[in-house]
Amino acid sequence: MNTPSPLRKLGGRIRALRTAAGLAPARLAAAAMIEEETLAAIEAGRRDPDYLVLKRLAEALGVSVGALLSAMEDPDQPP
């Protein structure tokens, strides 16, 4: 069984929320005050964002940090 890593789940959750909100990666990155390349690495599960980055992403997406992190913990929740 090929289970996604927690970081891939987190990145998938962020990507799904961004897409659902109709935000381009550049717009979300700007709202979260991070580089677009950083956002791409987070969404791909290649980068572990610190709490401040998660907080900024959550605020830009209109969700709580807990809503983002729940994707890492719940194996039944889709990314």
Secondary structure, DSSP 4 states (H G I P E B T S, - for coil): --PPPHHHHHHHHHHHHHHHTT--HHHHHHHTTS-HHHHHHHHTT-----HHHHHHHHHHHTS-HHHHHHHHH-TTS--
